[in-house]
Amino acid sequence: MTRRIGIVAGLAMIMMLVTTTGSAAGSRTGTIFTAKTNEGQVWVSVDIARYRRSEAYIPLAVAVYNTSRHSAVLDRGSFQLIGTDGVAEKMPTIRELRKRYTKQSFDLTMIRLYGMPFGTRLDLDDLVPSNFFPVVGPGNEGIRIQRVQLPQFYWTIDLLYFPRPSGFAKGQPAVLVVSPKGWQKPIRVTLHL
């Protein structure tokens, strides 16, 4: 648990250092895509996914900020990734991911080393933790947090995994659809590698 708190705090610190263009001083990352509505904003980093093009699952670092007057509730069904064929992929279960993907611990190590820059400055006091894909390892209990309630002006950040969509290659678009309960319409973020 302490390791997960350290990772989230590190991610949040990186977020507070970024500029509005999505690049952070001292960071080697910077491929950020964002979209917003009057109810919220979503940022997606594809930096790790760029190294996982041939894997069965791809990791996306996702931050969600709620500006709606109502709470927004995120769960596994709130996220879909749509490939070039128009098929919507849902997040796998933890068991499904672990059967076909062995780089989850390495992904978290990359985040600790390089950070996840996002084009925003959000307060750590307003962070609601999530952990859809806990890593089980020494000193880490792998506690799941798979339902996140975001009051107005609160946010969350997590590393999410999706089956690799068809056509997922350099230069080809994919669309992350985020539709929490409490928002009238989803936010669609177009991603490119």
Backbone as CSV, one residue per row, in Angstrom:
resi,resn,N_x,N_y,N_z,CA_x,CA_y,CA_z,C_x,C_y,C_z
1,MET,0.815,-1.185,0.000,0.000,0.000,0.000,0.863,1.255,0.000
2,THR,1.945,1.242,0.777,2.835,2.395,0.838,3.445,2.676,-0.528
3,ARG,3.805,1.617,-1.258,4.383,1.784,-2.589,3.379,2.459,-3.516
4,ARG,2.112,2.033,-3.479,1.080,2.616,-4.339,0.866,4.084,-4.000
5,ILE,0.844,4.430,-2.724,0.686,5.826,-2.321,1.853,6.644,-2.844
6,GLY,3.061,6.096,-2.781,4.244,6.790,-3.296,4.152,7.022,-4.792
7,ILE,3.647,6.036,-5.531,3.499,6.186,-6.977,2.474,7.255,-7.300
8,VAL,1.319,7.217,-6.642,0.277,8.220,-6.886,0.786,9.609,-6.530
9,ALA,1.480,9.739,-5.407,2.028,11.050,-5.015,3.042,11.520,-6.045
10,GLY,3.869,10.617,-6.544,4.848,10.982,-7.569,4.173,11.431,-8.847
11,LEU,3.117,10.720,-9.264,2.373,11.103,-10.458,1.746,12.479,-10.275
12,ALA,1.179,12.694,-9.127,0.537,13.978,-8.853,1.544,15.118,-8.833
13,MET,2.722,14.875,-8.271,3.755,15.915,-8.248,4.185,16.270,-9.670
14,ILE,4.350,15.271,-10.515,4.701,15.524,-11.912,3.611,16.359,-12.573
15,MET,2.344,16.014,-12.309,1.236,16.753,-12.906,1.264,18.220,-12.521
16,MET,1.632,18.508,-11.284,1.635,19.895,-10.839,2.766,20.705,-11.463
17,LEU,3.782,20.038,-11.999,4.913,20.730,-12.589,4.761,21.007,-14.077
18,VAL,3.725,20.475,-14.700,3.629,20.565,-16.145,3.126,21.905,-16.626
19,THR,3.415,22.178,-17.893,2.902,23.376,-18.538,1.617,23.010,-19.252
20,THR,0.939,23.986,-19.797,-0.319,23.704,-20.482,-0.104,22.977,-21.800
21,THR,1.115,22.867,-22.287,1.357,22.126,-23.527,1.506,20.645,-23.274
22,GLY,1.623,20.235,-22.028,1.715,18.822,-21.729,3.130,18.312,-21.580
23,SER,4.121,19.173,-21.573,5.484,18.688,-21.361,5.985,19.204,-20.032
24,ALA,6.706,18.370,-19.329,7.185,18.733,-18.004,8.692,18.898,-18.026
25,ALA,9.178,19.861,-17.278,10.611,20.048,-17.156,11.227,18.802,-16.545
26,GLY,12.252,18.266,-17.178,12.926,17.089,-16.654,12.247,15.782,-16.996
27,SER,11.124,15.810,-17.691,10.421,14.584,-18.040,10.791,14.147,-19.452
28,ARG,10.852,12.849,-19.672,11.136,12.314,-21.005,9.851,11.942,-21.723
29,THR,8.730,12.229,-21.119,7.442,11.907,-21.725,6.826,13.175,-22.273
30,GLY,5.683,13.068,-22.868,5.030,14.261,-23.353,3.996,14.031,-24.420
31,THR,3.622,12.795,-24.722,2.617,12.524,-25.729,1.265,12.426,-25.035
32,ILE,0.651,13.597,-24.856,-0.587,13.719,-24.095,-1.713,14.158,-25.020
33,PHE,-2.874,13.535,-24.848,-4.063,13.915,-25.593,-5.143,14.254,-24.570
34,THR,-5.942,15.257,-24.881,-6.961,15.692,-23.925,-8.228,16.123,-24.653
35,ALA,-9.328,16.062,-23.935,-10.614,16.568,-24.413,-11.414,16.970,-23.191
36,LYS,-12.320,17.933,-23.383,-13.142,18.359,-22.249,-14.525,18.768,-22.710
37,THR,-15.423,18.762,-21.740,-16.776,19.263,-21.918,-17.046,20.179,-20.730
38,ASN,-18.272,20.659,-20.616,-18.596,21.477,-19.447,-18.725,20.640,-18.179
39,GLU,-18.666,19.297,-18.301,-18.774,18.425,-17.133,-17.433,17.901,-16.632
40,GLY,-16.410,17.960,-17.473,-15.130,17.436,-17.035,-14.071,17.491,-18.101
41,GLN,-12.901,16.953,-17.764,-11.786,16.892,-18.689,-11.043,15.580,-18.477
42,VAL,-10.499,15.042,-19.563,-9.744,13.795,-19.535,-8.413,14.020,-20.233
43,TRP,-7.343,13.532,-19.607,-6.006,13.551,-20.194,-5.554,12.111,-20.345
44,VAL,-4.890,11.801,-21.462,-4.396,10.454,-21.702,-2.956,10.534,-22.185
45,SER,-2.078,9.799,-21.526,-0.696,9.680,-21.957,-0.522,8.335,-22.643
46,VAL,0.045,8.352,-23.863,0.291,7.112,-24.601,1.768,6.735,-24.574
47,ASP,2.535,7.363,-23.709,3.982,7.152,-23.692,4.374,5.695,-23.503
48,ILE,3.774,4.996,-22.559,4.125,3.597,-22.344,3.538,2.734,-23.458
49,ALA,2.349,3.060,-23.921,1.707,2.298,-24.991,2.561,2.280,-26.260
50,ARG,3.325,3.320,-26.490,4.183,3.376,-27.675,5.201,2.233,-27.686
51,TYR,5.541,1.729,-26.496,6.490,0.623,-26.386,5.790,-0.738,-26.306
52,ARG,4.473,-0.739,-26.388,3.704,-1.976,-26.217,2.827,-2.279,-27.428
53,ARG,3.185,-1.787,-28.591,2.347,-1.953,-29.782,2.088,-3.409,-30.144
54,SER,3.018,-4.300,-29.826,2.835,-5.704,-30.210,2.264,-6.556,-29.082
55,GLU,1.995,-5.971,-27.935,1.452,-6.717,-26.797,-0.057,-6.936,-26.956
56,ALA,-0.576,-7.916,-26.244,-2.015,-8.182,-26.265,-2.802,-7.049,-25.603
57,TYR,-2.185,-6.399,-24.612,-2.831,-5.290,-23.901,-1.914,-4.076,-23.939
58,ILE,-2.534,-2.909,-23.944,-1.745,-1.679,-23.934,-2.106,-0.835,-22.721
59,PRO,-1.107,-0.196,-22.102,-1.357,0.673,-20.947,-1.563,2.126,-21.375
60,LEU,-2.543,2.753,-20.774,-2.801,4.177,-20.982,-2.889,4.851,-19.619
61,ALA,-2.095,5.890,-19.428,-2.177,6.673,-18.201,-3.308,7.677,-18.386
62,VAL,-4.313,7.620,-17.512,-5.529,8.412,-17.692,-5.823,9.227,-16.434
63,ALA,-6.070,10.513,-16.626,-6.517,11.389,-15.540,-7.902,11.913,-15.905
64,VAL,-8.812,11.927,-14.931,-10.182,12.398,-15.136,-10.471,13.462,-14.082
65,TYR,-10.990,14.603,-14.537,-11.301,15.739,-13.661,-12.783,16.065,-13.811
66,ASN,-13.498,16.152,-12.698,-14.934,16.411,-12.714,-15.219,17.886,-12.434
67,THR,-15.834,18.564,-13.404,-16.249,19.957,-13.191,-17.766,20.081,-13.102
68,SER,-18.459,18.959,-13.205,-19.913,18.941,-13.101,-20.347,19.308,-11.677
69,ARG,-21.541,19.845,-11.548,-22.067,20.142,-10.207,-22.429,18.876,-9.446
70,HIS,-22.491,17.768,-10.171,-22.837,16.480,-9.574,-21.594,15.606,-9.482
71,SER,-21.627,14.658,-8.580,-20.526,13.695,-8.499,-20.506,12.837,-9.758
72,ALA,-19.311,12.468,-10.154,-19.115,11.548,-11.269,-18.574,10.245,-10.687
73,VAL,-19.137,9.125,-11.093,-18.711,7.830,-10.582,-18.067,7.043,-11.723
74,LEU,-16.808,6.669,-11.516,-16.060,5.883,-12.489,-15.957,4.450,-12.007
75,ASP,-16.204,3.513,-12.922,-15.973,2.098,-12.644,-15.424,1.477,-13.920
76,ARG,-15.273,0.166,-13.938,-14.679,-0.501,-15.104,-15.464,-0.224,-16.384
77,GLY,-16.760,-0.084,-16.262,-17.584,0.162,-17.438,-17.539,1.587,-17.952
78,SER,-16.843,2.473,-17.256,-16.773,3.882,-17.654,-15.755,4.148,-18.754
79,PHE,-14.952,3.139,-19.115,-13.865,3.341,-20.069,-13.971,2.343,-21.221
80,GLN,-13.807,2.850,-22.445,-13.750,2.006,-23.637,-12.705,2.573,-24.583
81,LEU,-12.030,1.691,-25.307,-11.058,2.114,-26.308,-11.534,1.597,-27.662
82,ILE,-11.693,2.515,-28.615,-12.223,2.176,-29.930,-11.100,2.263,-30.961
83,GLY,-10.922,1.173,-31.705,-9.899,1.114,-32.743,-10.413,1.608,-34.079
84,THR,-9.596,1.461,-35.113,-9.953,1.953,-36.442,-11.144,1.227,-37.053
85,ASP,-11.449,0.022,-36.561,-12.599,-0.721,-37.083,-13.904,-0.354,-36.389
86,GLY,-13.847,0.529,-35.399,-15.048,0.965,-34.701,-15.483,0.068,-33.561
87,VAL,-14.729,-1.004,-33.291,-15.079,-1.920,-32.203,-14.599,-1.344,-30.876
88,ALA,-15.496,-1.295,-29.892,-15.174,-0.769,-28.562,-14.620,-1.883,-27.688
89,GLU,-13.401,-1.695,-27.193,-12.763,-2.645,-26.289,-12.935,-2.165,-24.855
90,LYS,-13.353,-3.067,-23.970,-13.477,-2.742,-22.553,-12.222,-3.184,-21.826
91,MET,-11.995,-2.654,-20.641,-10.841,-3.066,-19.855,-10.991,-4.538,-19.473
92,PRO,-9.890,-5.282,-19.492,-9.963,-6.682,-19.078,-10.098,-6.789,-17.565
93,THR,-10.440,-7.969,-17.105,-10.373,-8.213,-15.667,-8.899,-8.321,-15.291
94,ILE,-8.609,-8.243,-14.017,-7.225,-8.378,-13.561,-6.688,-9.757,-13.942
95,ARG,-7.497,-10.778,-13.781,-7.080,-12.143,-14.125,-6.751,-12.254,-15.620
96,GLU,-7.612,-11.687,-16.485,-7.358,-11.722,-17.926,-6.046,-11.015,-18.264
97,LEU,-5.826,-9.857,-17.673,-4.599,-9.105,-17.941,-3.369,-9.910,-17.548
98,ARG,-3.384,-10.474,-16.365,-2.210,-11.195,-15.857,-1.904,-12.469,-16.642
99,LYS,-2.899,-13.052,-17.283,-2.668,-14.250,-18.092,-1.857,-13.938,-19.352
100,ARG,-2.049,-12.741,-19.912,-1.453,-12.445,-21.220,-0.530,-11.239,-21.235
101,TYR,-0.259,-10.655,-20.065,0.579,-9.460,-20.027,1.481,-9.539,-18.795
102,THR,2.775,-9.440,-19.008,3.729,-9.633,-17.910,4.535,-8.378,-17.579
103,LYS,4.177,-7.235,-18.134,5.004,-6.034,-17.979,4.393,-4.972,-17.073
104,GLN,3.407,-5.335,-16.293,2.717,-4.361,-15.454,3.642,-3.713,-14.433
105,SER,4.471,-4.490,-13.759,5.414,-3.917,-12.788,6.401,-2.997,-13.474
106,PHE,6.868,-3.391,-14.645,7.787,-2.556,-15.407,7.126,-1.249,-15.816
107,ASP,5.833,-1.297,-16.191,5.102,-0.075,-16.549,5.093,0.914,-15.383
108,LEU,4.819,0.418,-14.180,4.809,1.299,-13.006,6.195,1.843,-12.707
109,THR,7.230,1.051,-12.953,8.597,1.531,-12.778,8.892,2.662,-13.759
110,MET,8.434,2.534,-14.991,8.629,3.601,-15.982,7.950,4.887,-15.538
111,ILE,6.772,4.765,-14.963,6.065,5.962,-14.488,6.833,6.619,-13.348
112,ARG,7.341,5.801,-12.430,8.117,6.368,-11.318,9.359,7.087,-11.829
113,LEU,9.993,6.533,-12.849,11.227,7.129,-13.367,10.972,8.373,-14.201
114,TYR,9.974,8.338,-15.068,9.786,9.408,-16.040,8.572,10.276,-15.793
115,GLY,7.652,9.817,-14.969,6.468,10.616,-14.675,5.414,10.534,-15.767
116,MET,4.258,11.103,-15.477,3.155,11.186,-16.421,2.723,12.638,-16.506
117,PRO,3.245,13.396,-17.445,2.857,14.803,-17.515,1.456,14.968,-18.095
118,PHE,0.723,15.871,-17.547,-0.588,16.230,-18.068,-0.675,17.753,-18.070
119,GLY,-1.430,18.295,-19.019,-1.509,19.743,-19.156,-2.453,20.383,-18.161
120,THR,-2.196,20.219,-16.909,-3.042,20.810,-15.873,-2.273,20.942,-14.572
121,ARG,-2.804,21.729,-13.682,-2.263,21.816,-12.323,-3.432,21.557,-11.368
122,LEU,-3.468,20.364,-10.826,-4.552,19.978,-9.939,-4.005,19.767,-8.542
123,ASP,-4.805,20.101,-7.555,-4.393,20.053,-6.162,-4.397,18.618,-5.638
124,LEU,-3.323,18.242,-4.946,-3.242,16.905,-4.357,-4.353,16.649,-3.351
125,ASP,-4.825,17.698,-2.697,-5.905,17.528,-1.717,-7.203,17.070,-2.378
126,ASP,-7.326,17.297,-3.684,-8.542,16.942,-4.406,-8.397,15.651,-5.215
127,LEU,-7.358,14.888,-4.932,-7.116,13.614,-5.610,-7.900,12.494,-4.938
128,VAL,-8.636,11.739,-5.734,-9.333,10.551,-5.251,-8.585,9.353,-5.826
129,PRO,-8.007,8.494,-4.967,-7.210,7.376,-5.485,-8.061,6.328,-6.195
130,SER,-7.464,5.755,-7.227,-8.050,4.602,-7.895,-6.934,3.594,-8.129
131,ASN,-7.298,2.351,-8.345,-6.319,1.301,-8.588,-7.042,0.145,-9.280
132,PHE,-7.370,0.352,-10.554,-8.111,-0.654,-11.299,-7.287,-1.903,-11.555
133,PHE,-5.958,-1.754,-11.647,-5.075,-2.881,-11.939,-3.938,-2.924,-10.922
134,PRO,-4.209,-3.379,-9.703,-3.158,-3.417,-8.683,-2.066,-4.420,-9.040
135,VAL,-0.853,-4.051,-8.704,0.285,-4.939,-8.914,0.562,-5.643,-7.595
136,VAL,0.685,-6.943,-7.652,0.998,-7.716,-6.462,2.493,-7.956,-6.466
137,GLY,3.150,-7.559,-5.380,4.591,-7.732,-5.284,5.057,-7.520,-3.866
138,PRO,6.364,-7.614,-3.635,6.894,-7.407,-2.283,6.516,-6.032,-1.743
139,GLY,5.904,-6.010,-0.577,5.530,-4.745,0.059,4.295,-4.097,-0.528
140,ASN,3.604,-4.781,-1.417,2.420,-4.211,-2.050,1.296,-5.232,-1.971
141,GLU,0.222,-4.876,-1.309,-0.897,-5.795,-1.128,-1.779,-5.896,-2.362
142,GLY,-1.608,-5.009,-3.318,-2.437,-5.061,-4.502,-3.895,-4.764,-4.234
143,ILE,-4.176,-3.745,-3.466,-5.555,-3.408,-3.106,-6.258,-2.764,-4.293
144,ARG,-7.418,-3.301,-4.633,-8.199,-2.765,-5.745,-9.041,-1.584,-5.283
145,ILE,-9.062,-0.565,-6.100,-10.017,0.536,-5.941,-10.643,0.689,-7.317
146,GLN,-11.810,0.083,-7.512,-12.405,0.004,-8.840,-13.722,0.749,-8.964
147,ARG,-14.014,1.552,-7.977,-15.161,2.457,-8.051,-14.704,3.768,-7.428
148,VAL,-14.726,4.815,-8.223,-14.211,6.108,-7.787,-15.315,7.147,-7.914
149,GLN,-15.611,7.830,-6.823,-16.605,8.895,-6.851,-15.882,10.229,-6.781
150,LEU,-16.079,11.057,-7.802,-15.422,12.356,-7.894,-16.435,13.472,-7.655
151,PRO,-16.380,14.132,-6.506,-17.211,15.328,-6.325,-16.745,16.424,-7.289
152,GLN,-17.477,17.507,-7.347,-17.088,18.617,-8.221,-15.676,19.088,-7.876
153,PHE,-14.861,19.298,-8.905,-13.480,19.774,-8.828,-12.523,18.765,-8.183
154,TYR,-12.877,17.494,-8.202,-11.976,16.433,-7.770,-11.525,15.650,-8.998
155,TRP,-10.446,14.912,-8.856,-9.848,14.203,-9.983,-9.248,12.888,-9.532
156,THR,-8.934,12.047,-10.512,-8.254,10.786,-10.255,-7.277,10.519,-11.386
157,ILE,-6.335,9.639,-11.131,-5.342,9.268,-12.129,-5.007,7.793,-11.929
158,ASP,-4.855,7.056,-13.045,-4.541,5.636,-12.941,-3.939,5.159,-14.259
159,LEU,-3.280,4.026,-14.181,-2.746,3.355,-15.362,-3.745,2.271,-15.731
160,LEU,-4.414,2.449,-16.879,-5.465,1.540,-17.316,-4.970,0.686,-18.470
161,TYR,-5.520,-0.516,-18.593,-5.134,-1.445,-19.651,-6.345,-1.805,-20.493
162,PHE,-6.077,-1.952,-21.811,-7.117,-2.329,-22.758,-6.554,-3.360,-23.727
163,PRO,-7.423,-4.256,-24.234,-6.963,-5.108,-25.327,-6.515,-4.201,-26.481
164,ARG,-5.434,-4.577,-27.124,-4.922,-3.764,-28.232,-5.988,-3.707,-29.317
165,PRO,-6.456,-2.497,-29.666,-7.505,-2.393,-30.688,-6.946,-2.669,-32.079
166,SER,-7.838,-3.046,-32.977,-7.396,-3.299,-34.342,-6.847,-2.015,-34.944
167,GLY,-5.829,-2.156,-35.759,-5.235,-0.997,-36.404,-4.369,-0.156,-35.496
168,PHE,-4.099,-0.657,-34.289,-3.305,0.129,-33.343,-1.849,0.108,-33.785
169,ALA,-1.435,1.149,-34.473,-0.077,1.262,-35.000,0.294,2.728,-35.059
170,LYS,1.554,2.990,-35.279,2.029,4.367,-35.345,1.251,5.131,-36.406
171,GLY,0.724,6.277,-36.008,-0.023,7.123,-36.921,-1.497,6.812,-37.031
172,GLN,-1.942,5.671,-36.503,-3.355,5.303,-36.586,-4.088,5.763,-35.327
173,PRO,-5.265,6.323,-35.477,-5.985,6.827,-34.309,-6.714,5.731,-33.543
174,ALA,-6.909,5.992,-32.287,-7.806,5.223,-31.430,-8.545,6.263,-30.595
175,VAL,-9.686,5.912,-30.080,-10.486,6.861,-29.298,-10.777,6.258,-27.934
176,LEU,-10.382,6.967,-26.876,-10.750,6.564,-25.521,-12.043,7.286,-25.172
177,VAL,-13.050,6.515,-24.791,-14.344,7.073,-24.403,-14.475,6.913,-22.895
178,VAL,-14.680,8.040,-22.201,-14.846,8.043,-20.746,-16.255,8.527,-20.450
179,SER,-17.051,7.658,-19.814,-18.455,7.990,-19.554,-18.841,7.625,-18.128
180,PRO,-18.448,8.469,-17.161,-18.825,8.192,-15.776,-20.322,8.370,-15.555
181,LYS,-20.832,7.676,-14.573,-22.207,7.917,-14.142,-22.238,9.316,-13.535
182,GLY,-23.215,10.111,-13.915,-23.324,11.483,-13.425,-23.049,12.514,-14.505
183,TRP,-22.395,12.110,-15.593,-22.199,13.009,-16.729,-23.265,12.727,-17.764
184,GLN,-23.759,13.777,-18.409,-24.797,13.578,-19.415,-24.254,13.003,-20.705
185,LYS,-23.003,13.327,-21.035,-22.426,12.756,-22.241,-20.959,12.400,-21.990
186,PRO,-20.457,11.394,-22.687,-19.075,10.969,-22.480,-18.082,11.962,-23.065
187,ILE,-16.845,11.834,-22.640,-15.748,12.571,-23.243,-14.994,11.586,-24.126
188,ARG,-14.732,11.996,-25.352,-14.027,11.160,-26.332,-12.663,11.809,-26.606
189,VAL,-11.596,11.069,-26.339,-10.240,11.574,-26.562,-9.621,10.786,-27.709
190,THR,-9.283,11.464,-28.807,-8.636,10.817,-29.942,-7.134,10.732,-29.655
191,LEU,-6.595,9.520,-29.783,-5.187,9.260,-29.487,-4.457,8.861,-30.763
192,HIS,-3.182,9.242,-30.842,-2.293,8.819,-31.918,-0.979,8.391,-31.287
193,LEU,-0.355,7.366,-31.842,0.944,6.959,-31.343,2.046,7.715,-32.054
